[in-house]
Amino acid sequence: MNNYQARLDSIVQDFGSPESGAAEPDLGHYRGKVPEAMIDFWQQNGIGAVLDGYFQFCDPGQYSGILKLVFDGDTDIRAEQTHALGFGAFGTIIAWNEVHQDVTIDLVKGQVSCSALVNGKRYDPNLAVTGQLMLIDDPTLDEYDANAKKLFKRARSKLGKLGVGQIYGFKPILALGGSRALANLSIYEAMPHMAILAQAHEMHLMDNATFPPQPVRVIGG
């Protein structure tokens, strides 16, 4: 058995199989661009939503335009080398970069995390990507109201379960003066809403080793 199959099994055991019936992405196109563990996960499970929509595994090709909006002009994290693996219920994208490994794009806050770029440490790609996917239930993929209370479960109860390719979003978006309130959440088609978020403010590369995390530089040109 390879050194990551047990991790792949635990991801499905812990979070369930992706729901949507969607076939896997073009495996031939992504072989050599993402770790083999990701290829195997797609082949075994396909793509779609888990955890009642808290996270969705996606076809990277469908979201490449969003990554181009975020990383256009960036000399380190190049959009064409960065592949979206999935996203949280509020649009935080989990991605893989061919050079810098794990990348997380928080479109609501305008923050990008890429630990290998900040600290220079890289790991076995298969263990790195499976480690990333084992955290897709992390509270950081939720959003919080003005009183620091989690919003996902309350949004699902009020607005209904997300369909594949949908996210919850604030209206108006926070970057344009919106407020963190359950009453201000709506269901949006993920790609157009992500595009709005990506263009609404500067994105900053963050150093998460400090507390609180500190901005390192602006992403892009």
MARKOL-548174 format. One record per residue: residue number from 1; chain; x, y, z of N, C-alpha, C in turn. Coordinates in steps of 0.05 Angstrom, whole numbers, always signed. Layout:
BEGIN
+-----+-------+--------+--------+--------+--------+--------+--------+--------+--------+--------+
:  nr : kette :    npx :    npy :    npz :   capx :   capy :   capz :    cpx :    cpy :    cpz :
+-----+-------+--------+--------+--------+--------+--------+--------+--------+--------+--------+
: NUM :     A :      X :      Y :      Z :      X :      Y :      Z :      X :      Y :      Z :
...
+-----+-------+--------+--------+--------+--------+--------+--------+--------+--------+--------+
REM end
This chain:
BEGIN
+-----+-------+--------+--------+--------+--------+--------+--------+--------+--------+--------+
:  nr : kette :    npx :    npy :    npz :   capx :   capy :   capz :    cpx :    cpy :    cpz :
+-----+-------+--------+--------+--------+--------+--------+--------+--------+--------+--------+
:   1 :     A :    +17 :    -24 :     +0 :     +0 :     +0 :     +0 :    +18 :    +25 :     +0 :
:   2 :     A :     +9 :    +46 :    -15 :    +24 :    +71 :    -14 :    +23 :    +84 :    +13 :
:   3 :     A :    +39 :   +104 :    +17 :    +42 :   +117 :    +44 :    +19 :   +136 :    +50 :
:   4 :     A :     -1 :   +138 :    +33 :    -22 :   +158 :    +38 :    -50 :   +146 :    +36 :
:   5 :     A :    -53 :   +121 :    +29 :    -79 :   +109 :    +25 :    -95 :   +109 :    +50 :
:   6 :     A :    -82 :   +104 :    +73 :    -97 :   +104 :    +99 :   -108 :   +132 :   +104 :
:   7 :     A :    -93 :   +153 :    +96 :   -104 :   +180 :    +99 :   -128 :   +185 :    +81 :
:   8 :     A :   -126 :   +176 :    +56 :   -149 :   +179 :    +38 :   -173 :   +165 :    +49 :
:   9 :     A :   -169 :   +141 :    +60 :   -192 :   +126 :    +72 :   -204 :   +141 :    +95 :
:  10 :     A :   -186 :   +153 :   +112 :   -196 :   +167 :   +136 :   -212 :   +192 :   +128 :
:  11 :     A :   -204 :   +205 :   +106 :   -219 :   +229 :    +97 :   -248 :   +222 :    +90 :
:  12 :     A :   -251 :   +200 :    +76 :   -278 :   +191 :    +69 :   -293 :   +181 :    +93 :
:  13 :     A :   -280 :   +166 :   +111 :   -292 :   +156 :   +135 :   -302 :   +179 :   +153 :
:  14 :     A :   -285 :   +200 :   +155 :   -291 :   +222 :   +173 :   -312 :   +242 :   +162 :
:  15 :     A :   -310 :   +246 :   +136 :   -326 :   +268 :   +124 :   -348 :   +258 :   +104 :
:  16 :     A :   -347 :   +232 :    +97 :   -366 :   +222 :    +78 :   -356 :   +224 :    +49 :
:  17 :     A :   -369 :   +210 :    +31 :   -362 :   +211 :     +3 :   -374 :   +236 :     -9 :
:  18 :     A :   -360 :   +249 :    -28 :   -371 :   +272 :    -42 :   -398 :   +267 :    -54 :
:  19 :     A :   -417 :   +285 :    -50 :   -444 :   +282 :    -60 :   -449 :   +300 :    -84 :
:  20 :     A :   -455 :   +288 :   -106 :   -463 :   +303 :   -130 :   -464 :   +284 :   -154 :
:  21 :     A :   -450 :   +262 :   -152 :   -449 :   +243 :   -175 :   -431 :   +253 :   -197 :
:  22 :     A :   -416 :   +274 :   -192 :   -398 :   +285 :   -212 :   -374 :   +267 :   -215 :
:  23 :     A :   -365 :   +263 :   -240 :   -341 :   +248 :   -245 :   -317 :   +264 :   -237 :
:  24 :     A :   -294 :   +250 :   -236 :   -269 :   +263 :   -228 :   -260 :   +282 :   -250 :
:  25 :     A :   -243 :   +301 :   -244 :   -231 :   +319 :   -265 :   -215 :   +302 :   -285 :
:  26 :     A :   -205 :   +316 :   -305 :   -188 :   +303 :   -325 :   -162 :   +294 :   -312 :
:  27 :     A :   -160 :   +269 :   -304 :   -137 :   +260 :   -289 :   -111 :   +263 :   -304 :
:  28 :     A :   -112 :   +257 :   -330 :    -88 :   +259 :   -346 :    -77 :   +288 :   -346 :
:  29 :     A :    -95 :   +307 :   -347 :    -86 :   +335 :   -348 :    -72 :   +343 :   -322 :
:  30 :     A :    -81 :   +333 :   -299 :    -71 :   +342 :   -274 :    -49 :   +324 :   -262 :
:  31 :     A :    -44 :   +301 :   -275 :    -23 :   +283 :   -266 :     +4 :   +297 :   -269 :
:  32 :     A :    +19 :   +299 :   -248 :    +45 :   +313 :   -248 :    +42 :   +342 :   -240 :
:  33 :     A :    +17 :   +352 :   -238 :    +12 :   +379 :   -229 :     +2 :   +380 :   -200 :
:  34 :     A :    -12 :   +359 :   -192 :    -20 :   +356 :   -164 :     -9 :   +330 :   -155 :
:  35 :     A :     -7 :   +326 :   -129 :     +4 :   +300 :   -118 :    -13 :   +276 :   -127 :
:  36 :     A :     +1 :   +253 :   -129 :    -13 :   +229 :   -137 :    -35 :   +222 :   -118 :
:  37 :     A :    -33 :   +229 :    -93 :    -54 :   +224 :    -74 :    -80 :   +238 :    -82 :
:  38 :     A :    -78 :   +262 :    -93 :   -102 :   +276 :   -102 :   -114 :   +262 :   -126 :
:  39 :     A :    -97 :   +253 :   -144 :   -107 :   +238 :   -168 :   -122 :   +213 :   -158 :
:  40 :     A :   -111 :   +199 :   -139 :   -124 :   +175 :   -129 :   -150 :   +181 :   -115 :
:  41 :     A :   -151 :   +203 :   -100 :   -176 :   +211 :    -87 :   -197 :   +216 :   -107 :
:  42 :     A :   -191 :   +232 :   -128 :   -210 :   +237 :   -149 :   -220 :   +212 :   -162 :
:  43 :     A :   -201 :   +194 :   -168 :   -208 :   +170 :   -182 :   -226 :   +152 :   -165 :
:  44 :     A :   -221 :   +152 :   -139 :   -236 :   +135 :   -121 :   -263 :   +147 :   -113 :
:  45 :     A :   -264 :   +174 :   -112 :   -288 :   +186 :    -99 :   -302 :   +207 :   -117 :
:  46 :     A :   -290 :   +216 :   -138 :   -302 :   +238 :   -154 :   -300 :   +264 :   -139 :
:  47 :     A :   -318 :   +282 :   -146 :   -319 :   +309 :   -133 :   -348 :   +314 :   -123 :
:  48 :     A :   -351 :   +335 :   -107 :   -377 :   +342 :    -96 :   -375 :   +350 :    -67 :
:  49 :     A :   -398 :   +354 :    -55 :   -400 :   +365 :    -28 :   -398 :   +344 :     -6 :
:  50 :     A :   -386 :   +352 :    +16 :   -385 :   +335 :    +40 :   -393 :   +352 :    +64 :
:  51 :     A :   -398 :   +339 :    +87 :   -405 :   +352 :   +112 :   -428 :   +371 :   +108 :
:  52 :     A :   -449 :   +362 :    +94 :   -474 :   +378 :    +90 :   -468 :   +404 :    +76 :
:  53 :     A :   -447 :   +404 :    +59 :   -441 :   +428 :    +44 :   -420 :   +446 :    +56 :
:  54 :     A :   -409 :   +438 :    +79 :   -388 :   +454 :    +92 :   -363 :   +456 :    +75 :
:  55 :     A :   -359 :   +435 :    +58 :   -336 :   +436 :    +40 :   -344 :   +421 :    +14 :
:  56 :     A :   -333 :   +431 :     -8 :   -338 :   +418 :    -34 :   -312 :   +413 :    -49 :
:  57 :     A :   -308 :   +388 :    -57 :   -286 :   +382 :    -75 :   -295 :   +390 :   -104 :
:  58 :     A :   -276 :   +404 :   -118 :   -284 :   +415 :   -144 :   -265 :   +406 :   -166 :
:  59 :     A :   -273 :   +411 :   -190 :   -256 :   +408 :   -214 :   -238 :   +433 :   -216 :
:  60 :     A :   -212 :   +430 :   -213 :   -195 :   +454 :   -214 :   -199 :   +472 :   -238 :
:  61 :     A :   -204 :   +459 :   -261 :   -207 :   +475 :   -286 :   -230 :   +494 :   -285 :
:  62 :     A :   -251 :   +488 :   -270 :   -274 :   +505 :   -269 :   -269 :   +531 :   -253 :
:  63 :     A :   -249 :   +530 :   -235 :   -243 :   +552 :   -218 :   -216 :   +566 :   -224 :
:  64 :     A :   -204 :   +558 :   -247 :   -179 :   +570 :   -254 :   -181 :   +600 :   -259 :
:  65 :     A :   -204 :   +610 :   -268 :   -208 :   +638 :   -273 :   -207 :   +654 :   -247 :
:  66 :     A :   -217 :   +642 :   -225 :   -217 :   +655 :   -199 :   -188 :   +658 :   -190 :
:  67 :     A :   -172 :   +637 :   -193 :   -144 :   +638 :   -184 :   -128 :   +658 :   -201 :
:  68 :     A :   -136 :   +661 :   -226 :   -122 :   +681 :   -243 :   -129 :   +709 :   -233 :
:  69 :     A :   -153 :   +714 :   -224 :   -160 :   +740 :   -212 :   -144 :   +746 :   -187 :
:  70 :     A :   -140 :   +725 :   -171 :   -125 :   +729 :   -146 :    -95 :   +732 :   -150 :
:  71 :     A :    -84 :   +715 :   -167 :    -55 :   +714 :   -169 :    -43 :   +727 :   -194 :
:  72 :     A :    -59 :   +740 :   -210 :    -49 :   +752 :   -234 :    -26 :   +772 :   -227 :
:  73 :     A :     -3 :   +768 :   -240 :    +19 :   +785 :   -235 :    +37 :   +778 :   -212 :
:  74 :     A :    +29 :   +757 :   -196 :    +46 :   +750 :   -174 :    +70 :   +733 :   -184 :
:  75 :     A :    +94 :   +740 :   -175 :   +118 :   +727 :   -185 :   +124 :   +701 :   -170 :
:  76 :     A :   +112 :   +697 :   -147 :   +117 :   +672 :   -132 :    +95 :   +652 :   -136 :
:  77 :     A :    +70 :   +659 :   -129 :    +47 :   +641 :   -132 :    +35 :   +646 :   -159 :
:  78 :     A :    +42 :   +631 :   -179 :    +33 :   +635 :   -206 :     +6 :   +621 :   -210 :
:  79 :     A :    -13 :   +635 :   -222 :    -40 :   +624 :   -225 :    -41 :   +598 :   -240 :
:  80 :     A :    -25 :   +597 :   -262 :    -25 :   +573 :   -279 :    -13 :   +549 :   -265 :
:  81 :     A :     +1 :   +553 :   -243 :    +13 :   +531 :   -228 :     -3 :   +525 :   -202 :
:  82 :     A :    -26 :   +537 :   -199 :    -42 :   +535 :   -175 :    -69 :   +523 :   -182 :
:  83 :     A :    -77 :   +502 :   -168 :   -101 :   +486 :   -176 :   -120 :   +484 :   -152 :
:  84 :     A :   -144 :   +494 :   -155 :   -164 :   +492 :   -134 :   -173 :   +463 :   -130 :
:  85 :     A :   -172 :   +454 :   -105 :   -180 :   +427 :    -99 :   -208 :   +427 :    -88 :
:  86 :     A :   -216 :   +448 :    -75 :   -243 :   +450 :    -64 :   -246 :   +477 :    -49 :
:  87 :     A :   -270 :   +481 :    -37 :   -275 :   +506 :    -24 :   -295 :   +502 :     -2 :
:  88 :     A :   -293 :   +520 :    +18 :   -311 :   +520 :    +41 :   -338 :   +533 :    +34 :
:  89 :     A :   -356 :   +532 :    +53 :   -384 :   +541 :    +48 :   -386 :   +571 :    +44 :
:  90 :     A :   -365 :   +586 :    +51 :   -365 :   +615 :    +47 :   -344 :   +624 :    +26 :
:  91 :     A :   -333 :   +604 :    +13 :   -316 :   +611 :    -10 :   -286 :   +610 :     -5 :
:  92 :     A :   -277 :   +601 :    +18 :   -248 :   +597 :    +22 :   -238 :   +574 :     +5 :
:  93 :     A :   -219 :   +579 :    -12 :   -209 :   +559 :    -31 :   -184 :   +545 :    -20 :
:  94 :     A :   -185 :   +519 :    -21 :   -162 :   +502 :    -15 :   -149 :   +494 :    -41 :
:  95 :     A :   -123 :   +500 :    -45 :   -110 :   +496 :    -71 :    -83 :   +483 :    -67 :
:  96 :     A :    -72 :   +474 :    -90 :    -45 :   +463 :    -91 :    -29 :   +478 :   -111 :
:  97 :     A :     -5 :   +487 :   -103 :    +13 :   +500 :   -121 :    +36 :   +481 :   -128 :
:  98 :     A :    +43 :   +480 :   -153 :    +63 :   +461 :   -162 :    +90 :   +465 :   -150 :
:  99 :     A :    +96 :   +490 :   -141 :   +122 :   +497 :   -129 :   +120 :   +499 :    -99 :
: 100 :     A :    +99 :   +513 :    -89 :    +97 :   +520 :    -61 :    +77 :   +504 :    -45 :
: 101 :     A :    +66 :   +483 :    -57 :    +49 :   +464 :    -43 :    +23 :   +477 :    -34 :
: 102 :     A :    +16 :   +473 :     -8 :    -10 :   +481 :     +2 :    -15 :   +512 :     +0 :
: 103 :     A :    -38 :   +519 :    -10 :    -46 :   +547 :    -12 :    -75 :   +549 :     -3 :
: 104 :     A :    -81 :   +568 :    +14 :   -109 :   +573 :    +22 :   -116 :   +602 :    +16 :
: 105 :     A :   -138 :   +607 :     +3 :   -146 :   +633 :     -6 :   -173 :   +640 :     +8 :
: 106 :     A :   -171 :   +658 :    +28 :   -195 :   +668 :    +42 :   -205 :   +692 :    +27 :
: 107 :     A :   -225 :   +689 :    +10 :   -234 :   +711 :     -7 :   -250 :   +731 :     +9 :
: 108 :     A :   -262 :   +723 :    +31 :   -277 :   +742 :    +47 :   -259 :   +762 :    +62 :
: 109 :     A :   -238 :   +751 :    +73 :   -219 :   +768 :    +88 :   -197 :   +780 :    +70 :
: 110 :     A :   -193 :   +770 :    +46 :   -172 :   +780 :    +29 :   -145 :   +770 :    +38 :
: 111 :     A :   -143 :   +745 :    +46 :   -118 :   +734 :    +56 :   -111 :   +708 :    +42 :
: 112 :     A :    -85 :   +705 :    +37 :    -74 :   +681 :    +25 :    -54 :   +669 :    +44 :
: 113 :     A :    -56 :   +643 :    +49 :    -37 :   +628 :    +65 :    -21 :   +609 :    +48 :
: 114 :     A :     +5 :   +609 :    +50 :    +23 :   +591 :    +36 :    +48 :   +587 :    +53 :
: 115 :     A :    +47 :   +567 :    +71 :    +68 :   +565 :    +91 :    +95 :   +560 :    +79 :
: 116 :     A :    +97 :   +544 :    +57 :   +123 :   +538 :    +46 :   +136 :   +563 :    +34 :
: 117 :     A :   +119 :   +582 :    +24 :   +130 :   +607 :    +13 :   +140 :   +625 :    +36 :
: 118 :     A :   +127 :   +624 :    +58 :   +134 :   +641 :    +81 :   +158 :   +630 :    +97 :
: 119 :     A :   +157 :   +603 :   +102 :   +179 :   +592 :   +119 :   +199 :   +575 :   +104 :
: 120 :     A :   +194 :   +570 :    +78 :   +213 :   +555 :    +62 :   +212 :   +525 :    +66 :
: 121 :     A :   +194 :   +514 :    +82 :   +193 :   +485 :    +88 :   +174 :   +471 :    +69 :
: 122 :     A :   +183 :   +450 :    +56 :   +166 :   +434 :    +39 :   +166 :   +405 :    +49 :
: 123 :     A :   +145 :   +391 :    +43 :   +142 :   +364 :    +54 :   +136 :   +344 :    +31 :
: 124 :     A :   +135 :   +319 :    +37 :   +126 :   +299 :    +18 :    +99 :   +308 :     +7 :
: 125 :     A :    +97 :   +312 :    -20 :    +72 :   +323 :    -31 :    +47 :   +307 :    -24 :
: 126 :     A :    +49 :   +281 :    -24 :    +25 :   +265 :    -18 :    +16 :   +268 :    +11 :
: 127 :     A :    +35 :   +270 :    +29 :    +28 :   +274 :    +57 :    +19 :   +302 :    +62 :
: 128 :     A :    +31 :   +321 :    +47 :    +22 :   +349 :    +50 :     -6 :   +353 :    +41 :
: 129 :     A :    -13 :   +343 :    +18 :    -40 :   +347 :     +7 :    -61 :   +332 :    +23 :
: 130 :     A :    -55 :   +308 :    +32 :    -74 :   +293 :    +48 :    -77 :   +306 :    +76 :
: 131 :     A :    -55 :   +317 :    +87 :    -57 :   +331 :   +112 :    -75 :   +356 :   +109 :
: 132 :     A :    -73 :   +369 :    +86 :    -90 :   +392 :    +81 :   -120 :   +384 :    +80 :
: 133 :     A :   -125 :   +361 :    +67 :   -153 :   +353 :    +63 :   -164 :   +341 :    +89 :
: 134 :     A :   -147 :   +332 :   +107 :   -157 :   +322 :   +133 :   -167 :   +344 :   +151 :
: 135 :     A :   -164 :   +369 :   +142 :   -172 :   +392 :   +159 :   -196 :   +408 :   +146 :
: 136 :     A :   -210 :   +395 :   +128 :   -232 :   +409 :   +114 :   -256 :   +414 :   +132 :
: 137 :     A :   -256 :   +404 :   +157 :   -277 :   +410 :   +176 :   -268 :   +432 :   +195 :
: 138 :     A :   -245 :   +445 :   +189 :   -233 :   +464 :   +207 :   -252 :   +488 :   +211 :
: 139 :     A :   -253 :   +500 :   +235 :   -270 :   +523 :   +240 :   -263 :   +547 :   +223 :
: 140 :     A :   -238 :   +549 :   +213 :   -230 :   +572 :   +197 :   -245 :   +573 :   +171 :
: 141 :     A :   -258 :   +551 :   +162 :   -274 :   +552 :   +138 :   -302 :   +562 :   +143 :
: 142 :     A :   -309 :   +566 :   +168 :   -335 :   +578 :   +175 :   -331 :   +608 :   +175 :
: 143 :     A :   -353 :   +623 :   +176 :   -352 :   +652 :   +181 :   -367 :   +657 :   +207 :
: 144 :     A :   -362 :   +680 :   +219 :   -372 :   +687 :   +245 :   -387 :   +713 :   +244 :
: 145 :     A :   -407 :   +716 :   +261 :   -422 :   +741 :   +261 :   -407 :   +761 :   +279 :
: 146 :     A :   -419 :   +784 :   +283 :   -406 :   +806 :   +298 :   -402 :   +798 :   +327 :
: 147 :     A :   -415 :   +778 :   +336 :   -412 :   +769 :   +364 :   -394 :   +744 :   +366 :
: 148 :     A :   -379 :   +738 :   +344 :   -360 :   +716 :   +343 :   -374 :   +689 :   +345 :
: 149 :     A :   -399 :   +687 :   +336 :   -414 :   +662 :   +335 :   -413 :   +650 :   +306 :
: 150 :     A :   -409 :   +624 :   +305 :   -407 :   +611 :   +278 :   -433 :   +614 :   +263 :
: 151 :     A :   -430 :   +616 :   +236 :   -454 :   +622 :   +220 :   -463 :   +598 :   +203 :
: 152 :     A :   -446 :   +578 :   +197 :   -453 :   +558 :   +178 :   -479 :   +543 :   +185 :
: 153 :     A :   -480 :   +532 :   +208 :   -504 :   +516 :   +215 :   -529 :   +533 :   +215 :
: 154 :     A :   -527 :   +557 :   +225 :   -550 :   +575 :   +225 :   -558 :   +584 :   +197 :
: 155 :     A :   -538 :   +588 :   +180 :   -544 :   +595 :   +152 :   -558 :   +571 :   +138 :
: 156 :     A :   -548 :   +547 :   +143 :   -560 :   +523 :   +130 :   -589 :   +520 :   +140 :
: 157 :     A :   -594 :   +525 :   +166 :   -621 :   +523 :   +177 :   -640 :   +544 :   +165 :
: 158 :     A :   -630 :   +568 :   +161 :   -647 :   +590 :   +152 :   -650 :   +589 :   +121 :
: 159 :     A :   -628 :   +585 :   +107 :   -628 :   +588 :    +77 :   -630 :   +562 :    +62 :
: 160 :     A :   -625 :   +540 :    +76 :   -625 :   +514 :    +63 :   -597 :   +505 :    +57 :
: 161 :     A :   -596 :   +479 :    +50 :   -570 :   +466 :    +44 :   -559 :   +476 :    +17 :
: 162 :     A :   -534 :   +481 :    +16 :   -521 :   +490 :     -9 :   -522 :   +468 :    -30 :
: 163 :     A :   -527 :   +475 :    -54 :   -523 :   +457 :    -77 :   -494 :   +457 :    -86 :
: 164 :     A :   -487 :   +438 :   -102 :   -460 :   +437 :   -113 :   -455 :   +462 :   -129 :
: 165 :     A :   -433 :   +474 :   -124 :   -426 :   +499 :   -139 :   -439 :   +524 :   -127 :
: 166 :     A :   -448 :   +522 :   -102 :   -460 :   +545 :    -88 :   -445 :   +551 :    -62 :
: 167 :     A :   -446 :   +576 :    -53 :   -434 :   +584 :    -27 :   -453 :   +604 :    -14 :
: 168 :     A :   -449 :   +608 :    +12 :   -463 :   +629 :    +26 :   -446 :   +654 :    +24 :
: 169 :     A :   -459 :   +678 :    +23 :   -444 :   +702 :    +21 :   -459 :   +725 :    +33 :
: 170 :     A :   -444 :   +745 :    +43 :   -457 :   +769 :    +55 :   -466 :   +788 :    +33 :
: 171 :     A :   -489 :   +801 :    +38 :   -500 :   +821 :    +20 :   -507 :   +846 :    +35 :
: 172 :     A :   -493 :   +868 :    +29 :   -470 :   +870 :    +11 :   -445 :   +856 :    +23 :
: 173 :     A :   -425 :   +851 :     +6 :   -401 :   +838 :    +16 :   -387 :   +856 :    +36 :
: 174 :     A :   -372 :   +844 :    +53 :   -360 :   +858 :    +76 :   -341 :   +880 :    +66 :
: 175 :     A :   -327 :   +875 :    +43 :   -308 :   +895 :    +33 :   -322 :   +920 :    +23 :
: 176 :     A :   -348 :   +918 :    +18 :   -363 :   +942 :     +9 :   -382 :   +952 :    +31 :
: 177 :     A :   -376 :   +945 :    +56 :   -391 :   +957 :    +78 :   -412 :   +938 :    +90 :
: 178 :     A :   -413 :   +913 :    +81 :   -432 :   +895 :    +93 :   -425 :   +888 :   +121 :
: 179 :     A :   -444 :   +877 :   +136 :   -440 :   +870 :   +164 :   -442 :   +840 :   +168 :
: 180 :     A :   -428 :   +831 :   +188 :   -428 :   +802 :   +195 :   -454 :   +795 :   +210 :
: 181 :     A :   -475 :   +789 :   +196 :   -500 :   +782 :   +208 :   -514 :   +760 :   +192 :
: 182 :     A :   -527 :   +742 :   +206 :   -541 :   +720 :   +193 :   -562 :   +732 :   +174 :
: 183 :     A :   -575 :   +753 :   +181 :   -595 :   +765 :   +164 :   -584 :   +775 :   +137 :
: 184 :     A :   -558 :   +779 :   +136 :   -546 :   +790 :   +111 :   -534 :   +768 :    +93 :
: 185 :     A :   -539 :   +743 :   +100 :   -528 :   +721 :    +84 :   -548 :   +712 :    +63 :
: 186 :     A :   -538 :   +705 :    +40 :   -554 :   +694 :    +18 :   -538 :   +671 :     +5 :
: 187 :     A :   -552 :   +655 :    -11 :   -539 :   +634 :    -26 :   -532 :   +645 :    -54 :
: 188 :     A :   -507 :   +641 :    -62 :   -498 :   +650 :    -88 :   -485 :   +627 :   -104 :
: 189 :     A :   -486 :   +630 :   -130 :   -470 :   +613 :   -147 :   -441 :   +619 :   -141 :
: 190 :     A :   -425 :   +599 :   -136 :   -398 :   +603 :   -125 :   -380 :   +619 :   -144 :
: 191 :     A :   -378 :   +612 :   -169 :   -358 :   +625 :   -186 :   -363 :   +655 :   -190 :
: 192 :     A :   -387 :   +665 :   -196 :   -390 :   +694 :   -199 :   -386 :   +709 :   -173 :
: 193 :     A :   -395 :   +697 :   -151 :   -391 :   +710 :   -125 :   -362 :   +711 :   -117 :
: 194 :     A :   -348 :   +689 :   -122 :   -319 :   +689 :   -116 :   -304 :   +710 :   -133 :
: 195 :     A :   -313 :   +713 :   -158 :   -300 :   +733 :   -175 :   -304 :   +761 :   -163 :
: 196 :     A :   -327 :   +767 :   -153 :   -332 :   +793 :   -140 :   -314 :   +796 :   -116 :
: 197 :     A :   -313 :   +776 :    -99 :   -297 :   +777 :    -75 :   -267 :   +781 :    -82 :
: 198 :     A :   -258 :   +767 :   -103 :   -229 :   +768 :   -110 :   -221 :   +796 :   -120 :
: 199 :     A :   -240 :   +811 :   -130 :   -234 :   +837 :   -141 :   -241 :   +860 :   -122 :
: 200 :     A :   -253 :   +853 :    -99 :   -263 :   +874 :    -82 :   -242 :   +888 :    -64 :
: 201 :     A :   -220 :   +874 :    -60 :   -199 :   +885 :    -43 :   -172 :   +872 :    -50 :
: 202 :     A :   -151 :   +885 :    -40 :   -124 :   +873 :    -43 :   -123 :   +846 :    -27 :
: 203 :     A :   -109 :   +827 :    -38 :   -104 :   +802 :    -24 :    -76 :   +803 :    -12 :
: 204 :     A :    -74 :   +794 :    +13 :    -48 :   +795 :    +27 :    -38 :   +767 :    +33 :
: 205 :     A :    -13 :   +762 :    +28 :     +0 :   +738 :    +37 :     +5 :   +740 :    +68 :
: 206 :     A :     -4 :   +720 :    +83 :     -3 :   +721 :   +112 :    +18 :   +703 :   +123 :
: 207 :     A :    +30 :   +711 :   +145 :    +47 :   +694 :   +161 :    +31 :   +684 :   +185 :
: 208 :     A :    +23 :   +659 :   +183 :     +6 :   +647 :   +204 :    +21 :   +636 :   +228 :
: 209 :     A :    +48 :   +638 :   +227 :    +64 :   +628 :   +249 :    +64 :   +647 :   +273 :
: 210 :     A :    +55 :   +672 :   +268 :    +53 :   +692 :   +289 :    +24 :   +693 :   +299 :
: 211 :     A :    +21 :   +704 :   +322 :     -7 :   +709 :   +332 :     -9 :   +738 :   +342 :
: 212 :     A :    -28 :   +752 :   +331 :    -45 :   +744 :   +309 :    -29 :   +742 :   +283 :
: 213 :     A :    -39 :   +728 :   +262 :    -24 :   +727 :   +237 :    -19 :   +755 :   +225 :
: 214 :     A :     +4 :   +758 :   +213 :    +12 :   +784 :   +203 :    +15 :   +783 :   +172 :
: 215 :     A :     +7 :   +805 :   +159 :    +11 :   +806 :   +130 :    +41 :   +808 :   +123 :
: 216 :     A :    +48 :   +794 :   +102 :    +76 :   +794 :    +92 :    +79 :   +813 :    +69 :
: 217 :     A :    +60 :   +811 :    +50 :    +61 :   +829 :    +27 :    +34 :   +827 :    +12 :
: 218 :     A :    +30 :   +844 :     -7 :     +6 :   +844 :    -24 :    +10 :   +823 :    -46 :
: 219 :     A :    -11 :   +808 :    -51 :    -10 :   +788 :    -73 :    -14 :   +802 :   -100 :
: 220 :     A :     +0 :   +793 :   -120 :     -4 :   +803 :   -147 :    +16 :   +825 :   -155 :
: 221 :     A :     +9 :   +839 :   -177 :    +27 :   +859 :   -188 :    +29 :   +883 :   -170 :
+-----+-------+--------+--------+--------+--------+--------+--------+--------+--------+--------+
REM end
